[in-house]
Structure formats: structure tokens, C-alpha cells
Amino acid sequence: MKQLTVVKVGGKIVEDEGTLQQLLKDFSAIEGAKVLVHGGGRSATKVAAQLGIESTMIGGRRVTDAEMLNVVTMVYGGLVNKNIVARLQACGINALGLTGADMNVMRSHKRPLKKVKMEDGTEQMVDFGFVGDVDECDGKMLATLIAEGIVPVMAPLTHDKEGHLLNTNADTIAGETAKALAPYFDVTLIYSFEHAGVLTDPEDEASVIPHINAESFELLKADGTVSGGMIPKIENALEAVEAGVKRVIITKADAIDGTKGTIIS
């Protein structure tokens, strides 16, 4: 089965010129079929502030009211996505920017009220607003594009097929994309961000945990080693492996060749 690499890159990387340039160079060097999934949260927060719109984060997730949905649509689907696409074209990569609404690639439903553990240890029901939880991803359509030599660049926006866009976590987009493509390719999913992997000590880049499975993940959560936004990242990784993705690696953005980082299985 043909190899395919799905790379998810965080907003911190794509929003800095130096790291973006290196990321696109490294991504272009990946052999075989590939997909890039990007975030852009910092840019969304910055633009929202310029427009006088307050950003609210709970448990590592953005609360998205109607005004914030307009902002993330502009930033994720426009500014960030098309900048990456244009830069990849300059690298000789025939990229196509997509949201979940394009070609009905990824459909979601609006997230219902959800119980969330707060920083003080208490739990409360939270309405995340116009945030989407994914129902389906059209792997066949993506595989058709890829077979034509196109490299999809996925923005973290989906739709409910009733005319509404929904803000959707980029890690989730990457995981669902990888799972949907698993029947067609031997998929490696790489979550890249600013650290060398999942660390036991956030201040020590050498403290990479080489391997995490479902059992060790529960222990790492319980003792606080893994917290915040890393929790949904690893949850998505474990779900991807369960669904047939061959390899999931969490690593630094300058190591997306898959040779370093934390392997999830």
C-alpha cells in the first residue's frame, strides 16, 4: 500500500516567518503522498483583539460565539490557509486549500454542552458555541485528489451540511483525515509543534517520553505529566491508531521526517 504522511502543524509554527519557512521546506522534502493540516489560534486571537472581540479558552479549547466564528473563518480559511498554499506552490508543491465544507470533505455537528474539568479541579457544563465535533470525513474524495498529485492543505473548519461553518480543533481534523485515508494508504500521522515530543519536564527538551499507549496515558494524566491541550492531542492519536493509522508521532516541527519524538500506539 502506498505511503502517505499527514502532518499537523500548530499555529505557533505557521505564524512565525522563520519556523514557517523551515516547516514548508521540510514538508516539501517528505517523499510520497502527503497532507498538511494547520492551526492558527494565535493569529485568530490577535485579529479578534484588534476587532475588540474577547477570546475565551477552556480546557485548551476555544469558545466560539458568532463573532469569533467570523474571525476564525477569516483567519483559518483565508489568511493562514492561503498563505501556506501560496508558499507551497513556490516550493513546487501543487497544494489545494480546503475547509471541511469544500467538496463536503468533513461534516460535523455543533458540540452539545460538555462537562469540563476546570483549573481549580471542579467540573462544570460548558457551551463551546459554534464548535464542531466531526461526524464523517470523505477519505475517498481526498484520495482521489491525492492520486492526481494534489496536496490538500486542511484548515480547522468544518460544516454541518445545513449551511453553518463550525470551528474544529486542528488536531481532530488531522486525526479524522488520517483515519479516513487509512483504507487507501499506509498512513503516518505526525503532530508537530514547538517541543521535541511529549515531555516529562516542560523545561527539558531532552525529557521526551519515547512511547505512550492507552494505559500509560491514563497514568500520565493522573499524575499531571500530561495536561491541558496535550490531552486531546494524545486522545486523537490513540483514536487514530485504533482506527487503522499505522503510526502516530508527536514531535518538534523541525523533525517531521518521523525519526524523532513520541510514538503513540
Secondary structure as UniProt FT lines:
FT   STRAND          3..9
FT   HELIX           11..14
FT   HELIX           17..29
FT   STRAND          33..38
FT   HELIX           41..50
FT   TURN            51..52
FT   STRAND          56..58
FT   TURN            59..60
FT   STRAND          61..64
FT   HELIX           66..74
FT   HELIX           75..80
FT   HELIX           81..90
FT   TURN            91..92
FT   STRAND          95..98
FT   TURN            100..101
FT   HELIX           102..104
FT   STRAND          106..110
FT   STRAND          114..117
FT   TURN            119..120
FT   STRAND          123..126
FT   STRAND          131..137
FT   HELIX           139..147
FT   TURN            148..149
FT   STRAND          151..154
FT   STRAND          157..159
FT   STRAND          165..167
FT   HELIX           170..181
FT   TURN            182..184
FT   STRAND          186..193
FT   TURN            202..203
FT   TURN            205..206
FT   STRAND          211..212
FT   HELIX           214..222
FT   TURN            223..224
FT   TURN            228..229
FT   HELIX           230..242
FT   TURN            243..244
FT   STRAND          247..252
FT   HELIX           253..255
FT   TURN            256..259
FT   STRAND          262..264
//
